[in-house]
Amino acid sequence: MTRELLSIGDRIVPFLVARLPESSLDDAIYIVFLLGQLDATEARPALLELQSQLDDRSAGRDLTLRMQVEYFLRDT
């Protein structure tokens, strides 16, 4: 599935960004991963917004979403 989504390329970025605000924790982790793999710099504002919501979106001590967001912001 990941390869298929990545093969769509930049055309999928707006759909991923639009899905991000209402996504579950697991979905958000996957979406941020995909955006990072696509080098979707246009998603940076959405990721900055997500970063400000991490305390509300995290599941206990699971730091996966926080790490994915930090990697994305560091690399873009």
Secondary structure, DSSP 4 states (H G I P E B T S, - for coil): -HHHHHHHGGGGHHHHHHHGGG--HHHHHHHHHHHHHTT-GGGHHHHHHHHHTHHHH--TT--HHHHHHHHHHHH-
